[in-house]
Amino acid sequence: MQTDVKSKYATASGLLLPFRTRVKAFFFGAATSAAGTVGLYDTFSIAGTYARATTTATVTAVNHQLEVGDSVFLDWDLTDDFYQVVTVADANTFTVTVADSGAASGNVTVYNDVLVISTVSTGNDVFNIIPGEGILARNGVRIYLESSVPATVYYG
């Protein structure tokens, strides 16, 4: 039995754990206003650019290592959130579907190692224990919280 598991509580998005660790479990509280997306992703990022044409954003980020269907967290002038990769043109270019509004182009920070994504409703908490050794976050853990969702991450 592992005895060195610790926890970290968060009520806002951002850097949660700035070091290599394994996520052992997580708790996402019920949303206060509307259902929202919450999740954890590795702190490693790739700088890139994007060009938006209506509802498709083409992202250029050197050696992104993503495949069609992968989830990615994008921090940019459009809505920061998790997105699903729709197409992959090559090792440096992929597309995602976005809202038909916002800047037509700009800079983007790509977080390509998504650890956990969940949707939290106003009536339900989410608690998951991760079996085995847990999920490895090689560089640390960042958290994204929508709709005033509190979270506790168990790591070690």
Secondary structure, DSSP 8 states (H G I E B T S, - for coil): -----EEEEESSSEEEE-S-EEEEEEEE---SSS-EEEEEEES--EEEEEEEETTEEEEE-TT----TT-EEEEEESS--EEEEEEEEEETTEEEEE--S-S-SEEEEEEE--EEEEEEE-SS--EEEE--TT-EEESS-EEEEE-TT--EEEEE-
